Amino acid sequence: MSTITTHILDTALGKPAIGVAVSLEQNSSQGWLPVAQGDTDVDGRITDLTPEPLAPGHYRLIAEIGDYFAADGRDALYVSAQIDFVLPEAGSHYHLPFLISPWSWSTYRGS
């Protein structure tokens, strides 16, 4: 069983991205099913996205970055940023951050 946290940094402004809606979904035989959702806090973090551990499987973490940029009056190329990942059999904690700007986004496995 594994847990997930995330952190979103606005690299164009050099600060945390506050209030970004993030959802976690799991791929199943019925398609993508919602697992959890939340909004980033004043530090751009969601530390309690999965208070209960997740079973191994195929998941995706989706950040609604277009809404975040629009709320600040900034045009953006991307509407959302999505991390598509697989949790292995062995349990662990996965910190999956987003680095965003109106023109790009990237990710890495944090600690």
N, C-alpha and C positions, 0 to 999 in steps of 0.2 A: 504494500500500500504506500502511496506517495502523496505529498502535499505540494501545492503550487502557490507561489507569490509572484507579484509583478511590480514593476517600477517604471514610470514613464517620464523621460526627460525631454524637454523641448530644447533641442540643440541650437535652434536658430536664436533663441533668447537666452540660452545658458541657464535655464532654471527648470524646476519640476513642473510637469503638466498637471494642473489641478482640475479635478472634476471630469476627467475622461471616463466615459462609460466603457466598461470592459465586461465581456461575457466569456464563459468557458462552456464548450460543448464537447460531447463524446460521440464518436461515430459508432453506430450500432446497426443491426440488421434492419431497423426501421428508419435509418438515416441519421442525421445529426440531431442529437437530443440535448436540450439545455441542462447544464449541471449547476452553474453558479453565475452570479453577476454582481457587479459592484462599481463604484466610482472611486477614482484616485483621490487621496487626501491631500492636505496642504504640502506634503513632501512628495507628491506624485506617486504614492505607494498604495497597494492593496495587500495588506499582510494577512487578512483573514478570508481570502477568496475560497479556500478549501479547508474549513475548520476540521472536517472529517477527511481522513486519508482516501485517496482515489485508488481504485483497482487498476491493474495494468490494462493498457488499451491505447487506442488512437484518439487523440484530443486536438482541439484547436482553441486558441486564445485570441479573441477578437477585440481590438481597441478601436472605438469610433472616433478617430482622429479628425475627420472632416468636420464633425460637429464642434470639436474643441477649437479648431482654427476659426470656424465661422463665428463662434461666440465672441471672438476677439477681433472680428472684422478682417481676418486675413484669408486670402484665397489660398486654396491648397489643391494639389494634384490628386492626392489619395483621399478617398472617403473613409477607408478603414485600413488597419494594419492587422495582419493575421499570422500567428505562429502556429503551424501545423506540426504536431509532434507525437511521438509514441512513448508511453511510459513502459519501461521494461518490467519483467517479473519481479526483480529485486526492488524493494521500496527505498525511497530516498526523498529528499526535499529538492524541488526544482524552482529556482528563482529565474524567471524569464522576463527580462526587462525589454522595453522598447526605447529606442533613440529615435525621436521624430523631428521633422521639420516640415514646412509646407511643401517641399519638393522631394523628400525622400524619407525612408525609415529603415532601421536595421534592428537586429537583436543579437543576443549572445546568451550563453548560460552563465548567470551570475552565481554568487554564493550567498 
